[in-house]
Amino acid sequence: MTVPFFDPVTAVLLIPISSAALLAAMPGYRLTARLNVVASLATFLSALSLFMVERPSPGPYVLIDDLNIVFIVLNTFVGFTTSIFSASYIAHELETGRLTPVYLRFYHAMYQIMMFGMNLAFVSNNIGLMWVAVELATLTTVLMVGIYRTHAALEAAWKYFILGSVGIALALFGTILVYMAARPVMGEGQDGMVWTLLVERAANFDAALLNVAFVFLFLGYGTKVGLAPLHAWLPDAHAEGPTPISAVLSGLLLNVALYALLRFKILLAANPASIAPGPLMVTMGLVSLIFAAFMLYRRRDIKRLFAYSSIEHMGIIVFAFGMGGPLANFAGLLHMVMHSLTKSAIFYAVGHISQIKGTQRISRIRGLTVTHPALGWGLVVGVVAIAGLPPLGIFMSEFLVVSSTFARQPLLAIVLVFGLLLAFGALTLRLTSVAFGEPRGSTAPADASYIPMFAHLALVLGAGIYLPAPLVVWFQHVAQLLG
């Protein structure tokens, strides 16, 4: 086989990990921040090139198909825009003394290692390697959550580490059980860990072992997805870590664990004697939606508020994939993309707002549309989008989820709509108090980059008005792959 001059898969992995080594050794904040942006852009362009080159045949370690290209391109794009936001955000943290130059070098190096870990998880054809990659991405975000070195930040990082370790241990046990189920058919060796080979022969595996394995995998990776009641780490990690990491956690890292679940869901569906994973996913999705919707009313910290909003939306996405079928799977994919873009845009706005006001307390933030119109109205559009109002993209995906559910399970659709309306009320209540009214808090000008926030919101608006035909066909094909 001829080795191409440019291999985008290698580039997607090599650029972040080599950039991390370089960033760790480089002094000077401005240079490292710019290199972080350049490296993220190069990784994103490499991911886009996957559409233009011939895809490599699946190997024992690497797989590129229509499913993971969705995740890779989304991951690298949000990683790139977040690096732009991060440059201006972290500059303020350095000026105020919350971070030192040494910590900034560590921060940028960890950022690229995190991107490497997530990209590796997406391209892995080996289920053991995928587990290692998810763990690597988790450990890097744990370190970044605690980077402020305050008591609250260290406590949040420790809670994230403990709960994440429990989750990843359960996922490891589930992975081992899958290998045990495959061994009588696949034999000893790495073939029993290669996902494409497992799917081809999954019909002959021990269904009982697969069933037990999926329960452990769902609980393990479900902890990373942030599903209730496995969510306890997520609000603290969002509230106490740097806001760029909050954007990455909500917009990207939750999707990595979701991707792992979808791979195993396809594997389970290939065995006719195994349990249907749909009911478990539907139940956990609805529980997460209803729980998070109620909790939104009790949040007093603006970053915790949107952390619970992430739990709500991941519940919707898992519910959609649990329902299955072409329409629900299509809606789940679309909702995942729209949520990643919208939630990261919201955190871009919230990050600069909390810096200007010197607080994350909702009660101390008022009149943003008057004092800081760009940030205030950007937040308004973001919250309107995440609440599911037309003509933005999340309205379309939620409408498809609800209509698909009404056609098949009307009672579940009633519960789903109840949760959506409950969350809508909470977000509207908080938005009116923060964005409008008599200004409160600092009115200092914002030294912010608005390009990432408005770029994301423009994409979400465009998707709500019109989805290009090639994108629709692509998502329909992926929806069929998911079963």
C-alpha positions in Angstrom: 0.0 0.0 0.0 1.4 3.4 -1.0 1.8 5.9 1.8 0.3 9.2 0.8 2.3 12.4 1.1 -0.4 13.8 3.4 -2.2 11.5 5.8 -5.0 13.5 7.5 -5.5 10.8 10.2 -1.9 11.0 11.2 -2.1 14.8 11.1 -5.2 14.9 13.4 -3.2 13.0 16.0 0.4 14.2 15.4 -0.3 18.0 15.4 -1.8 18.1 18.9 0.7 15.9 20.6 3.7 17.5 19.0 2.3 20.9 19.7 1.8 20.0 23.4 5.5 19.1 23.7 6.5 22.4 22.1 4.1 24.5 24.2 5.4 22.9 27.4 8.9 24.1 26.6 8.1 27.6 25.3 8.2 30.7 27.5 6.0 33.7 27.0 2.2 33.8 27.1 1.5 35.5 23.8 3.6 33.2 21.8 2.2 30.0 23.4 -1.4 31.4 23.0 -0.9 32.0 19.3 0.8 28.6 18.8 -2.2 27.0 20.5 -4.5 28.7 18.0 -2.3 27.8 15.0 -2.1 24.1 16.1 -5.8 23.9 16.7 -6.5 25.5 13.2 -4.1 23.0 11.6 -5.8 20.1 13.3 -9.2 21.3 12.1 -8.0 21.7 8.5 -6.6 18.2 8.6 -9.9 16.9 9.8 -11.7 18.7 7.0 -9.3 17.1 4.5 -10.8 13.7 5.4 -13.6 14.6 3.1 -11.2 15.2 0.2 -8.9 12.2 0.4 -9.5 8.5 0.0 -10.3 7.0 3.4 -7.9 4.4 4.7 -9.1 0.8 5.0 -10.0 -0.1 8.6 -6.9 -1.4 10.4 -6.4 -3.0 13.8 -6.1 0.5 15.4 -7.5 3.1 13.1 -11.0 3.5 11.6 -12.5 6.3 9.6 -16.2 6.1 8.6 -19.2 8.4 8.3 -20.0 8.2 12.0 -16.7 9.3 13.4 -16.1 12.0 10.8 -19.1 13.8 12.3 -17.4 13.8 15.7 -13.9 14.5 14.5 -14.8 17.6 12.4 -17.1 18.9 15.2 -14.4 18.3 17.8 -11.6 20.0 15.9 -13.8 23.0 14.9 -14.9 23.7 18.5 -11.4 23.1 19.7 -10.1 25.7 17.3 -12.7 28.4 18.2 -12.2 27.7 21.9 -8.5 28.3 21.5 -9.3 31.7 20.0 -11.6 32.5 22.9 -9.1 31.1 25.4 -6.3 33.5 24.2 -8.2 36.6 25.3 -9.8 34.9 28.4 -6.5 33.6 29.8 -4.7 36.9 29.1 -7.1 38.5 31.7 -6.5 35.7 34.2 -2.7 36.4 33.9 -3.2 40.2 34.4 -5.3 39.7 37.5 -2.9 37.2 39.0 -5.2 34.2 39.0 -2.7 32.3 36.8 1.1 32.5 36.5 3.2 32.2 33.3 4.3 28.7 34.4 0.6 27.6 34.8 -0.2 29.1 31.4 2.5 26.9 29.8 1.0 23.9 31.5 -2.5 25.0 30.5 -1.7 25.2 26.8 0.2 21.9 26.8 -2.7 20.2 28.5 -5.1 21.7 26.0 -3.4 20.1 23.1 -3.0 16.7 24.9 -6.7 16.9 25.6 -7.4 17.4 21.9 -5.1 14.5 21.1 -6.9 12.2 23.5 -10.3 13.1 22.1 -9.2 12.7 18.5 -7.6 9.4 19.3 -10.8 8.1 20.9 -12.7 9.0 17.7 -10.4 7.3 15.2 -9.7 4.2 17.4 -10.8 0.9 15.9 -9.6 -1.0 19.0 -12.0 -0.8 21.9 -9.2 -1.0 24.4 -7.3 1.9 22.7 -10.5 3.9 22.7 -10.8 3.4 26.5 -7.2 4.6 27.0 -7.9 7.7 24.9 -11.0 8.6 26.8 -9.1 8.2 30.1 -6.3 10.4 28.7 -8.8 13.1 27.8 -10.4 12.9 31.2 -7.2 13.1 33.2 -6.0 16.2 31.3 -9.3 18.0 31.9 -9.1 17.0 35.6 -5.7 18.8 35.8 -7.1 21.9 34.0 -10.2 22.1 36.2 -7.9 22.4 39.3 -5.4 24.9 37.7 -6.5 27.9 39.8 -5.3 26.0 42.9 -8.1 27.4 45.1 -9.8 25.1 47.6 -13.0 25.0 45.5 -11.1 24.3 42.3 -9.0 21.5 43.9 -12.2 20.0 45.4 -14.0 20.1 42.1 -10.9 18.5 40.3 -10.8 15.8 43.0 -14.5 15.0 42.8 -14.1 14.8 39.0 -11.1 12.5 39.3 -12.8 10.1 41.8 -16.2 9.9 40.0 -14.5 9.8 36.6 -12.2 7.0 37.8 -15.1 5.0 39.0 -16.9 5.5 35.7 -13.8 4.6 33.6 -13.2 1.5 35.8 -16.7 0.3 35.0 -16.2 1.0 31.3 -12.9 -1.0 31.5 -14.7 -3.9 33.0 -17.4 -3.7 30.3 -14.7 -3.7 27.7 -13.1 -6.8 29.2 -16.4 -8.5 29.2 -16.9 -7.8 25.5 -13.5 -9.4 24.8 -14.5 -12.4 26.9 -17.7 -12.7 24.9 -15.8 -12.5 21.6 -12.9 -14.8 22.5 -14.6 -18.2 21.8 -15.4 -16.9 18.3 -12.5 -14.5 17.5 -9.8 -16.5 19.3 -7.0 -15.0 21.5 -5.2 -11.8 20.5 -6.1 -8.3 19.4 -8.8 -9.4 16.9 -11.1 -9.7 19.9 -10.7 -5.9 20.5 -11.0 -4.6 16.9 -14.5 -3.0 16.5 -15.0 -3.7 12.8 -14.2 -7.4 13.3 -16.4 -7.6 16.4 -19.4 -6.2 14.5 -19.0 -8.6 11.6 -19.2 -11.7 13.9 -21.2 -10.3 16.9 -24.2 -12.5 16.0 -22.2 -15.5 17.3 -21.1 -14.0 20.6 -22.4 -15.0 24.0 -25.5 -12.8 24.4 -25.6 -13.0 28.2 -22.0 -11.7 28.4 -22.8 -8.9 26.0 -25.8 -7.8 28.0 -23.8 -7.6 31.2 -21.0 -5.8 29.4 -23.3 -3.1 28.0 -24.7 -2.4 31.4 -21.2 -1.7 32.7 -20.3 0.2 29.6 -23.4 2.3 29.9 -22.8 3.1 33.5 -19.1 3.8 32.9 -19.3 6.0 29.8 -22.6 7.4 31.0 -20.7 9.0 33.9 -18.6 10.8 31.3 -21.7 11.8 29.4 -23.1 13.4 32.5 -26.3 11.5 32.8 -28.2 11.7 36.1 -27.6 10.3 38.7 -24.0 9.9 37.5 -23.6 13.6 36.9 -22.2 14.9 40.3 -18.8 15.9 39.0 -20.1 18.0 36.1 -21.5 21.2 37.8 -18.5 21.6 40.0 -16.0 21.1 37.2 -17.8 23.7 35.1 -18.1 26.3 37.9 -14.6 26.1 39.3 -12.4 25.5 36.2 -11.4 28.0 33.5 -14.3 28.8 31.3 -12.6 27.6 28.1 -12.5 24.2 29.8 -16.3 24.5 30.6 -16.8 25.1 26.8 -14.8 22.0 25.9 -16.4 19.9 28.6 -20.0 20.7 27.4 -19.2 21.0 23.7 -16.7 18.2 23.2 -15.8 15.8 26.1 -19.3 14.7 26.7 -19.6 13.8 23.0 -16.5 11.5 23.3 -18.2 9.3 25.9 -21.4 9.4 23.8 -19.5 8.2 20.8 -18.1 5.2 22.7 -21.7 4.3 23.8 -22.9 4.5 20.2 -20.2 2.1 19.0 -21.2 -0.4 21.6 -24.8 0.1 20.9 -24.2 -0.9 17.2 -22.2 -3.9 18.4 -25.1 -5.0 20.7 -27.6 -4.5 17.9 -25.6 -7.0 15.7 -26.5 -9.8 18.1 -30.2 -10.7 17.8 -30.2 -12.6 21.1 -28.9 -9.7 23.2 -31.1 -7.2 25.0 -32.2 -4.0 23.2 -30.1 -1.1 24.6 -32.9 1.4 23.6 -35.1 1.2 26.8 -32.1 1.7 29.1 -31.0 4.7 27.1 -34.5 6.1 26.9 -35.0 5.8 30.6 -31.7 7.4 31.6 -32.2 10.2 29.0 -35.6 11.1 30.4 -34.4 11.0 34.0 -31.5 13.3 33.1 -33.8 15.7 31.3 -36.5 16.0 34.0 -33.9 16.1 36.8 -31.8 18.8 35.2 -34.9 20.9 34.2 -36.0 21.0 37.9 -32.4 21.8 39.1 -32.2 24.8 36.7 -34.6 26.7 38.9 -32.3 26.4 42.0 -29.0 27.5 40.4 -27.4 30.7 41.7 -24.1 30.4 39.8 -24.3 31.2 36.1 -21.8 28.5 35.0 -23.5 25.9 37.2 -26.8 26.9 35.5 -25.4 26.0 32.0 -23.8 22.9 33.4 -27.2 21.6 34.3 -28.4 22.7 30.9 -25.7 20.4 29.4 -27.1 17.5 31.5 -30.5 18.2 30.2 -29.4 18.2 26.5 -27.3 15.1 26.8 -30.4 13.5 28.2 -32.3 14.5 25.1 -29.6 13.2 22.8 -29.3 9.8 24.6 -33.1 9.6 24.6 -33.1 10.1 20.8 -30.5 7.5 20.2 -32.3 5.2 22.5 -35.5 5.5 20.6 -33.6 4.6 17.4 -34.9 4.6 13.9 -33.9 6.8 11.0 -35.7 10.0 12.2 -34.7 9.8 15.9 -31.1 9.0 15.1 -31.0 11.9 12.6 -32.5 14.1 15.3 -30.0 12.9 17.9 -27.0 13.6 15.6 -28.3 17.1 14.7 -29.1 17.9 18.3 -25.6 16.8 19.3 -24.0 19.2 16.8 -26.3 22.1 17.6 -25.8 21.7 21.3 -22.0 21.6 21.0 -22.0 24.8 19.0 -24.6 26.6 21.1 -23.3 25.7 24.5 -19.7 26.6 23.7 -20.9 30.0 22.4 -22.8 30.5 25.6 -19.7 29.8 27.7 -17.7 32.2 25.5 -20.1 34.9 26.5 -20.3 33.8 30.2 -16.6 33.7 30.5 -16.1 37.3 29.6 -19.1 38.4 31.6 -17.9 36.7 34.8 -14.5 38.4 34.3 -16.0 41.9 33.8 -18.4 41.6 36.7 -15.9 39.8 38.9 -18.5 37.2 39.9 -20.5 34.2 38.7 -23.4 34.9 41.0 -26.5 35.5 38.9 -28.0 37.9 41.4 -25.0 40.3 40.9 -25.3 40.4 37.1 -28.0 42.7 35.6 -28.6 44.7 32.5 -25.9 43.2 30.2 -27.6 44.3 27.1 -27.2 47.9 28.3 -23.7 47.8 29.7 -22.1 45.3 27.2 -24.5 45.0 24.2 -22.3 42.5 22.2 -22.0 40.1 25.1 -25.5 40.7 26.4 -27.2 40.1 23.1 -24.9 37.2 22.3 -26.0 35.6 25.5 -29.6 36.3 24.7 -29.4 34.6 21.3 -27.4 31.7 22.8 -30.0 31.1 25.6 -32.9 31.5 23.1 -31.2 28.8 20.9 -30.5 26.4 23.8 -34.1 26.8 25.0 -35.2 25.5 21.7 -37.0 28.5 20.1 -37.3 28.9 16.3 -35.7 29.6 13.9 -32.5 28.3 15.5 -31.1 24.8 15.0 -32.0 23.2 18.3 -35.7 23.9 17.7 -35.4 21.8 14.5 -33.7 18.9 16.3 -36.0 19.0 19.3 -39.0 19.1 16.9 -37.8 16.0 15.1 -37.2 14.2 18.4 -40.7 15.1 19.7 -42.5 14.3 16.5 -40.7 10.9 16.1 -41.6 10.0 19.7 -45.2 11.1 19.3 -45.5 8.8 16.3 -44.2 5.8 18.2 -44.6 6.3 22.0 -47.1 9.1 22.7 -46.8 8.7 26.5 -43.1 9.1 26.4 -43.5 12.2 24.2 -45.7 13.8 26.9 -42.9 13.3 29.5 -40.3 14.6 27.0 -42.3 17.8 26.2 -42.9 18.4 29.9 -39.2 18.3 30.5 -38.5 20.6 27.6 -41.1 23.2 28.8 -39.8 23.0 32.3 -36.3 23.8 31.2 -37.5 26.5 28.9 -39.2 28.3 31.8 -36.1 28.2 34.0 -33.8 29.5 31.3 -36.1 32.3 30.3 -36.4 33.3 34.0 -32.7 33.5 34.4 -32.1 35.2 31.1 -34.5 38.1 31.8 -32.8 38.8 35.1 -29.2 38.7 33.7 -29.7 40.4 30.3 -32.3 43.1 31.1 -33.2 45.5 33.9 -31.2 48.0 35.8 -27.5 47.4 35.3 -25.6 46.0 38.2 -21.9 45.3 38.7 -18.9 46.6 36.8 -19.3 48.5 33.5 -15.7 48.2 32.5 -15.2 47.5 28.8 -14.7 43.9 27.7 -11.4 43.0 26.1 -12.9 40.0 24.3 -12.8 38.2 21.0 -16.4 38.0 19.8 -15.6 36.0 16.6 -16.0 32.5 18.1 -19.3 33.3 19.8 -20.9 34.9 16.8 -19.5 32.3 14.4 -21.1 29.5 16.4 -24.4 31.3 16.7 -24.4 32.1 13.0 -24.0 28.4 12.2 -26.8 27.5 14.6 -29.1 30.1 13.0 -28.2 28.9 9.5 -28.9 25.3 10.4 -32.3 26.3 11.8 -33.2 28.0 8.5 -31.7 25.7 6.0 -29.7 22.4 6.1 -27.7 21.8 2.9 -28.8 18.7 1.0 -25.4 16.9 1.2 -25.4 17.4 5.0 -28.9 15.9 5.2 -27.9 12.9 3.1 -24.8 12.4 5.2 -26.7 12.5 8.5 -29.3 10.2 7.1 -26.7 7.6 6.2 -25.1 7.9 9.6 -28.6 7.5 11.2 -29.0 4.2 9.2 -25.6 3.0 10.5 -26.8 3.5 14.0 -29.8 1.2 13.5 
